[in-house]
Each structure stands twice: as structure tokens, then as C-alpha cells.
Amino acid sequence: MLGWALMFFIFALVAGIFGFMGIASAMAGIAKVLFVIFVVLFLASLILGRRKA
């Protein structure tokens, strides 16, 4: 999922360079959402992974 966030971030940068502001902001928003989901899932796996069964 972090890969998807990075991919959308790179697409947003490229679109911003070429001046497509609507596309750049949409892709940057998607990248932010995916990054937050990745961080939440990562922290959950750390917390739940430390518990013994």
C-alpha cells in the first residue's frame, strides 16, 4: 500500500510540473489517504504482533 501512495505522489508531482492542477491535487489527496491507511495498518500490526497468543 505504501507503494501505491508513493506512485500517486510521483504522478501528482509529474502532473504538477506539467500544470494539470486538478489532476495533481486529486492524486496528492489519494496518496495522502493511502499513506494514512498504511501507517494505521502498520501500527496495528506492531501492537497486535507483540501480543502472545
PDB file of N, CA, C and O in Angstrom:
ATOM      1  N   MET A   1       0.827  -1.184   0.000  1.00  0.00           N
ATOM      2  CA  MET A   1       0.000   0.000   0.000  1.00  0.00           C
ATOM      3  C   MET A   1       0.877   1.255   0.000  1.00  0.00           C
ATOM      4  O   MET A   1       0.512   2.273  -0.589  1.00  0.00           O
ATOM      5  N   LEU A   2       2.020   1.178   0.656  1.00  0.00           N
ATOM      6  CA  LEU A   2       2.927   2.314   0.633  1.00  0.00           C
ATOM      7  C   LEU A   2       3.424   2.564  -0.795  1.00  0.00           C
ATOM      8  O   LEU A   2       3.649   3.707  -1.192  1.00  0.00           O
ATOM      9  N   GLY A   3       3.588   1.500  -1.542  1.00  0.00           N
ATOM     10  CA  GLY A   3       3.987   1.645  -2.944  1.00  0.00           C
ATOM     11  C   GLY A   3       2.964   2.411  -3.758  1.00  0.00           C
ATOM     12  O   GLY A   3       3.320   3.242  -4.593  1.00  0.00           O
ATOM     13  N   TRP A   4       1.678   2.129  -3.513  1.00  0.00           N
ATOM     14  CA  TRP A   4       0.616   2.854  -4.210  1.00  0.00           C
ATOM     15  C   TRP A   4       0.650   4.332  -3.839  1.00  0.00           C
ATOM     16  O   TRP A   4       0.498   5.198  -4.700  1.00  0.00           O
ATOM     17  N   ALA A   5       0.852   4.619  -2.546  1.00  0.00           N
ATOM     18  CA  ALA A   5       0.901   6.011  -2.104  1.00  0.00           C
ATOM     19  C   ALA A   5       2.070   6.737  -2.769  1.00  0.00           C
ATOM     20  O   ALA A   5       1.927   7.877  -3.211  1.00  0.00           O
ATOM     21  N   LEU A   6       3.221   6.076  -2.838  1.00  0.00           N
ATOM     22  CA  LEU A   6       4.372   6.695  -3.480  1.00  0.00           C
ATOM     23  C   LEU A   6       4.141   6.888  -4.979  1.00  0.00           C
ATOM     24  O   LEU A   6       4.558   7.896  -5.550  1.00  0.00           O
ATOM     25  N   MET A   7       3.479   5.923  -5.610  1.00  0.00           N
ATOM     26  CA  MET A   7       3.193   6.035  -7.036  1.00  0.00           C
ATOM     27  C   MET A   7       2.274   7.233  -7.310  1.00  0.00           C
ATOM     28  O   MET A   7       2.531   8.009  -8.230  1.00  0.00           O
ATOM     29  N   PHE A   8       1.203   7.386  -6.515  1.00  0.00           N
ATOM     30  CA  PHE A   8       0.304   8.516  -6.713  1.00  0.00           C
ATOM     31  C   PHE A   8       1.013   9.834  -6.404  1.00  0.00           C
ATOM     32  O   PHE A   8       0.730  10.851  -7.037  1.00  0.00           O
ATOM     33  N   PHE A   9       1.937   9.824  -5.433  1.00  0.00           N
ATOM     34  CA  PHE A   9       2.697  11.029  -5.128  1.00  0.00           C
ATOM     35  C   PHE A   9       3.570  11.434  -6.312  1.00  0.00           C
ATOM     36  O   PHE A   9       3.651  12.614  -6.653  1.00  0.00           O
ATOM     37  N   ILE A  10       4.216  10.465  -6.933  1.00  0.00           N
ATOM     38  CA  ILE A  10       5.058  10.754  -8.100  1.00  0.00           C
ATOM     39  C   ILE A  10       4.207  11.241  -9.267  1.00  0.00           C
ATOM     40  O   ILE A  10       4.590  12.175  -9.971  1.00  0.00           O
ATOM     41  N   PHE A  11       3.042  10.602  -9.473  1.00  0.00           N
ATOM     42  CA  PHE A  11       2.143  11.066 -10.530  1.00  0.00           C
ATOM     43  C   PHE A  11       1.680  12.495 -10.264  1.00  0.00           C
ATOM     44  O   PHE A  11       1.559  13.294 -11.193  1.00  0.00           O
ATOM     45  N   ALA A  12       1.422  12.817  -9.000  1.00  0.00           N
ATOM     46  CA  ALA A  12       0.992  14.170  -8.650  1.00  0.00           C
ATOM     47  C   ALA A  12       2.099  15.176  -8.935  1.00  0.00           C
ATOM     48  O   ALA A  12       1.834  16.276  -9.421  1.00  0.00           O
ATOM     49  N   LEU A  13       3.336  14.803  -8.634  1.00  0.00           N
ATOM     50  CA  LEU A  13       4.455  15.705  -8.930  1.00  0.00           C
ATOM     51  C   LEU A  13       4.605  15.929 -10.430  1.00  0.00           C
ATOM     52  O   LEU A  13       4.799  17.061 -10.874  1.00  0.00           O
ATOM     53  N   VAL A  14       4.517  14.862 -11.206  1.00  0.00           N
ATOM     54  CA  VAL A  14       4.641  14.984 -12.660  1.00  0.00           C
ATOM     55  C   VAL A  14       3.493  15.817 -13.221  1.00  0.00           C
ATOM     56  O   VAL A  14       3.709  16.674 -14.079  1.00  0.00           O
ATOM     57  N   ALA A  15       2.292  15.574 -12.750  1.00  0.00           N
ATOM     58  CA  ALA A  15       1.141  16.354 -13.229  1.00  0.00           C
ATOM     59  C   ALA A  15       1.276  17.812 -12.822  1.00  0.00           C
ATOM     60  O   ALA A  15       0.894  18.703 -13.580  1.00  0.00           O
ATOM     61  N   GLY A  16       1.817  18.067 -11.633  1.00  0.00           N
ATOM     62  CA  GLY A  16       2.031  19.443 -11.199  1.00  0.00           C
ATOM     63  C   GLY A  16       3.061  20.155 -12.054  1.00  0.00           C
ATOM     64  O   GLY A  16       2.927  21.345 -12.339  1.00  0.00           O
ATOM     65  N   ILE A  17       4.087  19.428 -12.463  1.00  0.00           N
ATOM     66  CA  ILE A  17       5.120  20.025 -13.325  1.00  0.00           C
ATOM     67  C   ILE A  17       4.518  20.439 -14.661  1.00  0.00           C
ATOM     68  O   ILE A  17       4.861  21.492 -15.200  1.00  0.00           O
ATOM     69  N   PHE A  18       3.634  19.625 -15.190  1.00  0.00           N
ATOM     70  CA  PHE A  18       3.028  19.935 -16.480  1.00  0.00           C
ATOM     71  C   PHE A  18       1.837  20.878 -16.368  1.00  0.00           C
ATOM     72  O   PHE A  18       1.270  21.266 -17.389  1.00  0.00           O
ATOM     73  N   GLY A  19       1.443  21.256 -15.155  1.00  0.00           N
ATOM     74  CA  GLY A  19       0.425  22.279 -14.977  1.00  0.00           C
ATOM     75  C   GLY A  19      -1.003  21.773 -14.874  1.00  0.00           C
ATOM     76  O   GLY A  19      -1.939  22.563 -14.995  1.00  0.00           O
ATOM     77  N   PHE A  20      -1.197  20.485 -14.656  1.00  0.00           N
ATOM     78  CA  PHE A  20      -2.557  19.968 -14.507  1.00  0.00           C
ATOM     79  C   PHE A  20      -2.923  19.995 -13.031  1.00  0.00           C
ATOM     80  O   PHE A  20      -2.828  18.977 -12.346  1.00  0.00           O
ATOM     81  N   MET A  21      -3.339  21.151 -12.542  1.00  0.00           N
ATOM     82  CA  MET A  21      -3.542  21.323 -11.110  1.00  0.00           C
ATOM     83  C   MET A  21      -4.672  20.461 -10.552  1.00  0.00           C
ATOM     84  O   MET A  21      -4.552  19.955  -9.437  1.00  0.00           O
ATOM     85  N   GLY A  22      -5.742  20.284 -11.277  1.00  0.00           N
ATOM     86  CA  GLY A  22      -6.839  19.456 -10.788  1.00  0.00           C
ATOM     87  C   GLY A  22      -6.423  18.006 -10.626  1.00  0.00           C
ATOM     88  O   GLY A  22      -6.767  17.358  -9.637  1.00  0.00           O
ATOM     89  N   ILE A  23      -5.686  17.504 -11.594  1.00  0.00           N
ATOM     90  CA  ILE A  23      -5.209  16.122 -11.542  1.00  0.00           C
ATOM     91  C   ILE A  23      -4.172  15.971 -10.435  1.00  0.00           C
ATOM     92  O   ILE A  23      -4.176  14.976  -9.709  1.00  0.00           O
ATOM     93  N   ALA A  24      -3.288  16.949 -10.303  1.00  0.00           N
ATOM     94  CA  ALA A  24      -2.228  16.884  -9.291  1.00  0.00           C
ATOM     95  C   ALA A  24      -2.823  16.868  -7.889  1.00  0.00           C
ATOM     96  O   ALA A  24      -2.377  16.100  -7.037  1.00  0.00           O
ATOM     97  N   SER A  25      -3.821  17.706  -7.643  1.00  0.00           N
ATOM     98  CA  SER A  25      -4.405  17.746  -6.302  1.00  0.00           C
ATOM     99  C   SER A  25      -5.191  16.477  -6.002  1.00  0.00           C
ATOM    100  O   SER A  25      -5.202  16.012  -4.862  1.00  0.00           O
ATOM    101  N   ALA A  26      -5.844  15.913  -7.005  1.00  0.00           N
ATOM    102  CA  ALA A  26      -6.585  14.673  -6.797  1.00  0.00           C
ATOM    103  C   ALA A  26      -5.634  13.528  -6.472  1.00  0.00           C
ATOM    104  O   ALA A  26      -5.896  12.745  -5.559  1.00  0.00           O
ATOM    105  N   MET A  27      -4.542  13.425  -7.206  1.00  0.00           N
ATOM    106  CA  MET A  27      -3.583  12.351  -6.953  1.00  0.00           C
ATOM    107  C   MET A  27      -2.860  12.548  -5.621  1.00  0.00           C
ATOM    108  O   MET A  27      -2.555  11.575  -4.932  1.00  0.00           O
ATOM    109  N   ALA A  28      -2.591  13.781  -5.264  1.00  0.00           N
ATOM    110  CA  ALA A  28      -1.963  14.046  -3.970  1.00  0.00           C
ATOM    111  C   ALA A  28      -2.911  13.671  -2.837  1.00  0.00           C
ATOM    112  O   ALA A  28      -2.470  13.157  -1.809  1.00  0.00           O
ATOM    113  N   GLY A  29      -4.193  13.918  -3.008  1.00  0.00           N
ATOM    114  CA  GLY A  29      -5.174  13.524  -1.997  1.00  0.00           C
ATOM    115  C   GLY A  29      -5.247  12.017  -1.848  1.00  0.00           C
ATOM    116  O   GLY A  29      -5.314  11.504  -0.732  1.00  0.00           O
ATOM    117  N   ILE A  30      -5.235  11.309  -2.959  1.00  0.00           N
ATOM    118  CA  ILE A  30      -5.254   9.842  -2.916  1.00  0.00           C
ATOM    119  C   ILE A  30      -4.000   9.325  -2.222  1.00  0.00           C
ATOM    120  O   ILE A  30      -4.073   8.396  -1.417  1.00  0.00           O
ATOM    121  N   ALA A  31      -2.849   9.921  -2.529  1.00  0.00           N
ATOM    122  CA  ALA A  31      -1.595   9.499  -1.907  1.00  0.00           C
ATOM    123  C   ALA A  31      -1.628   9.722  -0.399  1.00  0.00           C
ATOM    124  O   ALA A  31      -1.145   8.885   0.363  1.00  0.00           O
ATOM    125  N   LYS A  32      -2.189  10.836   0.030  1.00  0.00           N
ATOM    126  CA  LYS A  32      -2.289  11.119   1.468  1.00  0.00           C
ATOM    127  C   LYS A  32      -3.174  10.092   2.166  1.00  0.00           C
ATOM    128  O   LYS A  32      -2.823   9.585   3.232  1.00  0.00           O
ATOM    129  N   VAL A  33      -4.311   9.790   1.568  1.00  0.00           N
ATOM    130  CA  VAL A  33      -5.232   8.819   2.167  1.00  0.00           C
ATOM    131  C   VAL A  33      -4.580   7.441   2.254  1.00  0.00           C
ATOM    132  O   VAL A  33      -4.659   6.784   3.292  1.00  0.00           O
ATOM    133  N   LEU A  34      -3.943   7.003   1.185  1.00  0.00           N
ATOM    134  CA  LEU A  34      -3.286   5.700   1.198  1.00  0.00           C
ATOM    135  C   LEU A  34      -2.149   5.662   2.207  1.00  0.00           C
ATOM    136  O   LEU A  34      -1.933   4.632   2.846  1.00  0.00           O
ATOM    137  N   PHE A  35      -1.418   6.756   2.364  1.00  0.00           N
ATOM    138  CA  PHE A  35      -0.330   6.798   3.332  1.00  0.00           C
ATOM    139  C   PHE A  35      -0.862   6.694   4.755  1.00  0.00           C
ATOM    140  O   PHE A  35      -0.281   5.988   5.579  1.00  0.00           O
ATOM    141  N   VAL A  36      -1.951   7.380   5.054  1.00  0.00           N
ATOM    142  CA  VAL A  36      -2.543   7.305   6.394  1.00  0.00           C
ATOM    143  C   VAL A  36      -3.043   5.897   6.676  1.00  0.00           C
ATOM    144  O   VAL A  36      -2.853   5.386   7.779  1.00  0.00           O
ATOM    145  N   ILE A  37      -3.678   5.263   5.698  1.00  0.00           N
ATOM    146  CA  ILE A  37      -4.145   3.886   5.874  1.00  0.00           C
ATOM    147  C   ILE A  37      -2.960   2.961   6.124  1.00  0.00           C
ATOM    148  O   ILE A  37      -3.030   2.083   6.985  1.00  0.00           O
ATOM    149  N   PHE A  38      -1.865   3.151   5.376  1.00  0.00           N
ATOM    150  CA  PHE A  38      -0.670   2.339   5.567  1.00  0.00           C
ATOM    151  C   PHE A  38      -0.121   2.500   6.977  1.00  0.00           C
ATOM    152  O   PHE A  38       0.228   1.510   7.618  1.00  0.00           O
ATOM    153  N   VAL A  39      -0.040   3.729   7.467  1.00  0.00           N
ATOM    154  CA  VAL A  39       0.508   3.971   8.804  1.00  0.00           C
ATOM    155  C   VAL A  39      -0.378   3.336   9.870  1.00  0.00           C
ATOM    156  O   VAL A  39       0.132   2.736  10.817  1.00  0.00           O
ATOM    157  N   VAL A  40      -1.683   3.457   9.731  1.00  0.00           N
ATOM    158  CA  VAL A  40      -2.606   2.865  10.707  1.00  0.00           C
ATOM    159  C   VAL A  40      -2.467   1.343  10.717  1.00  0.00           C
ATOM    160  O   VAL A  40      -2.404   0.733  11.785  1.00  0.00           O
ATOM    161  N   LEU A  41      -2.420   0.732   9.544  1.00  0.00           N
ATOM    162  CA  LEU A  41      -2.271  -0.726   9.481  1.00  0.00           C
ATOM    163  C   LEU A  41      -0.910  -1.168  10.020  1.00  0.00           C
ATOM    164  O   LEU A  41      -0.814  -2.210  10.668  1.00  0.00           O
ATOM    165  N   PHE A  42       0.132  -0.396   9.761  1.00  0.00           N
ATOM    166  CA  PHE A  42       1.457  -0.721  10.277  1.00  0.00           C
ATOM    167  C   PHE A  42       1.476  -0.664  11.801  1.00  0.00           C
ATOM    168  O   PHE A  42       2.008  -1.567  12.447  1.00  0.00           O
ATOM    169  N   LEU A  43       0.901   0.386  12.378  1.00  0.00           N
ATOM    170  CA  LEU A  43       0.867   0.497  13.836  1.00  0.00           C
ATOM    171  C   LEU A  43       0.013  -0.605  14.458  1.00  0.00           C
ATOM    172  O   LEU A  43       0.360  -1.139  15.512  1.00  0.00           O
ATOM    173  N   ALA A  44      -1.096  -0.946  13.815  1.00  0.00           N
ATOM    174  CA  ALA A  44      -1.939  -2.027  14.319  1.00  0.00           C
ATOM    175  C   ALA A  44      -1.191  -3.358  14.286  1.00  0.00           C
ATOM    176  O   ALA A  44      -1.314  -4.159  15.212  1.00  0.00           O
ATOM    177  N   SER A  45      -0.429  -3.595  13.242  1.00  0.00           N
ATOM    178  CA  SER A  45       0.315  -4.850  13.166  1.00  0.00           C
ATOM    179  C   SER A  45       1.427  -4.887  14.210  1.00  0.00           C
ATOM    180  O   SER A  45       1.740  -5.952  14.743  1.00  0.00           O
ATOM    181  N   LEU A  46       2.022  -3.743  14.505  1.00  0.00           N
ATOM    182  CA  LEU A  46       3.035  -3.707  15.566  1.00  0.00           C
ATOM    183  C   LEU A  46       2.428  -4.014  16.925  1.00  0.00           C
ATOM    184  O   LEU A  46       2.986  -4.791  17.700  1.00  0.00           O
ATOM    185  N   ILE A  47       1.289  -3.406  17.213  1.00  0.00           N
ATOM    186  CA  ILE A  47       0.645  -3.598  18.516  1.00  0.00           C
ATOM    187  C   ILE A  47       0.121  -5.022  18.657  1.00  0.00           C
ATOM    188  O   ILE A  47       0.331  -5.666  19.685  1.00  0.00           O
ATOM    189  N   LEU A  48      -0.557  -5.513  17.630  1.00  0.00           N
ATOM    190  CA  LEU A  48      -1.145  -6.848  17.710  1.00  0.00           C
ATOM    191  C   LEU A  48      -0.088  -7.932  17.575  1.00  0.00           C
ATOM    192  O   LEU A  48      -0.286  -9.046  18.060  1.00  0.00           O
ATOM    193  N   GLY A  49       1.024  -7.631  16.928  1.00  0.00           N
ATOM    194  CA  GLY A  49       2.086  -8.616  16.754  1.00  0.00           C
ATOM    195  C   GLY A  49       2.864  -8.869  18.033  1.00  0.00           C
ATOM    196  O   GLY A  49       3.481  -9.925  18.174  1.00  0.00           O
ATOM    197  N   ARG A  50       2.851  -7.939  18.955  1.00  0.00           N
ATOM    198  CA  ARG A  50       3.578  -8.102  20.207  1.00  0.00           C
ATOM    199  C   ARG A  50       2.817  -8.939  21.231  1.00  0.00           C
ATOM    200  O   ARG A  50       3.405  -9.465  22.176  1.00  0.00           O
ATOM    201  N   ARG A  51       1.511  -9.058  21.037  1.00  0.00           N
ATOM    202  CA  ARG A  51       0.707  -9.860  21.977  1.00  0.00           C
ATOM    203  C   ARG A  51       0.981 -11.334  21.751  1.00  0.00           C
ATOM    204  O   ARG A  51       1.129 -11.779  20.613  1.00  0.00           O
ATOM    205  N   LYS A  52       1.048 -12.086  22.833  1.00  0.00           N
ATOM    206  CA  LYS A  52       1.231 -13.526  22.708  1.00  0.00           C
ATOM    207  C   LYS A  52      -0.124 -14.196  22.616  1.00  0.00           C
ATOM    208  O   LYS A  52      -1.081 -13.776  23.266  1.00  0.00           O
ATOM    209  N   ALA A  53      -0.199 -15.224  21.817  1.00  0.00           N
ATOM    210  CA  ALA A  53      -1.475 -15.924  21.588  1.00  0.00           C
ATOM    211  C   ALA A  53      -1.847 -16.802  22.761  1.00  0.00           C
ATOM    212  O   ALA A  53      -2.887 -17.460  22.734  1.00  0.00           O
TER     213      ALA A  53
END
